[in-house]
C-alpha cells in the first residue's frame, strides 16, 4: 500500500488504489476523483465539505462519524455513519473504525465518538490514527503503515507519538498533523529521531513510493 500513498498535508492522505481513497481531504488542488472518502471527525481541518465536494461523484462513498452529517448533508454520493468498533466492507476494502480521543483535553473527548481507521487491502493494513493521544487501544492495532499526529497541543507530541509508533510496531510510521495549523517539520524530525521503529517523513503531495 505504501507505494500508492501520498500525504497531502496536515492529516490528509490519498491512496491511489484501486479503489481511490482519501482520508480527511483538505486543500485538495488536484488528484483523481474519490471512490471512498474517510473522515475522522467534524473539525474544519478534517471535515471540509468544500474539499469533499471537489473530489466526489455520485458514486463516491463517504464514511464519517455522526457529527459530520450536518456539514455533509448537501453532498452527493452514499454517506455511511460509523462509530468506534464498526467493521465495514466497502469497495473490496475491510475498514475498521477505531477510537481516537485525547485524555487531557476536552477538545477531542472520547464521548464524541471520533475515529481513526484501519484499512485492509489484499492483506496489507493501513492505520490512520485521526486526532488522538497515545491511547491504550493502540495496543490492539496491527498495521503495516501507521500515520500518526505529532504536533502536540491538541494531539500527541513527538515523544508520545514515538511511543505510540513503537507500541504499534508498523513496518513504517508516517508523521502527520504538522506544517499547517499546528506543528512544523521539527516535530516530525523529533518523532523520527525518538522512535525505535521505522519512520518516513513525507513532503506535502509527495508520493511515498
Secondary structure, DSSP 8 states (H G I E B T S, - for coil): -GGGEEEEETTEEEEESSSEEEES--S--S----SEEE---SSTTT--HHHHHHH--TT-EEEE-GGGTTTTTT--SEEEE--TT-EEEETTEEEEEEE---SS-GGG-GGG--EEEEEEETTEEEEE--S--S-GGGGG---SEEEEE---TTS--HHHHHHHHHHHT-SEEEEES-SSSS--HHHHHHHHHH-SS-B----TTEE--
